[in-house]
Amino acid sequence: MYKIIIVEDEKEINDALEIYLNNQGYKVYKAYNGKEGLDIIQSHEIHLAIIDIMMPIMDGIELTLKIREKYDFPIIMLSAKSEDIDKITGLNLGADDYITKPFVPLELLARVSSQLRRYNKYLNLVNQQTNHTYLIGGLELNLDSKQVHVDGNVVKVTPKEYKILELMMANPGKVFSAENIYESVWKEDAINTDTVMVHIRNLREKIELDPKNPKYLKVVWGIGYKIEKQ
């Protein structure tokens, strides 16, 4: 069930919107100024906000600005025809759509549905990317493209270096001995693990800003190596 917050100081409009949205199966929260709305948003999962521009205590412009500091759900602004400048300001600050009062309920419901479809597609895309990417701080390993990025820049690694990094980034904080790494990556019994140390040293040169004081790939003396949790 999608959860929608209405932030509107006119009780009649707020109540009417609640009825329309409830009839469409949405869970609705109501607030009558920006401060009340922000308190609800910070304590509940919200999928879309309908926000009036002119409100007491905290207006819709300030509320939109505060929401965009932490949240990415869609915002539809309600505005009177005389508030065109504020409406444009709201859109520039992160609102996704607006509707002018008085409005036709079916039009508002259509805009809500449209914004929620877009948001759902966005969430699915984010989840797909997350499922195919290991991300630790500025270090990113993409399982589909087989690429490694550091702070957004592509880093060229060898196939063995990639597999070592994949093994360790899949298990951040876990310590792997040289034998563990060799057997997992080379798929054979570890007889001579010197090659692991060489690969680790080369990886550090590529992914660390200061290889002698590594941020990501660390030695646990006498035990092995780990990718530090960030």
Salt bridges, closest charged atoms under 4 A:
GLU8 OE1 - LYS101 NZ 3.37
GLU10 OE2 - LYS101 NZ 3.72
ASP15 OD2 - LYS11 NZ 2.60
ASP15 OD1 - LYS30 NZ 2.62
GLU18 OE1 - LYS30 NZ 2.97
ASP39 OD2 - LYS35 NZ 3.52
GLU45 OE1 - LYS3 NZ 3.99
GLU45 OE2 - HIS47 NE2 3.40
ASP52 OD1 - LYS101 NZ 3.13
ASP84 OD1 - LYS87 NZ 2.91
ASP96 OD2 - ARG68 NH2 2.94
ASP97 OD1 - ARG111 NH1 2.85
GLU107 OE2 - ARG111 NH2 2.77
GLU161 OE1 - LYS206 NZ 2.71
GLU228 OE1 - LYS218 NZ 3.72
GLU228 OE2 - LYS226 NZ 3.47
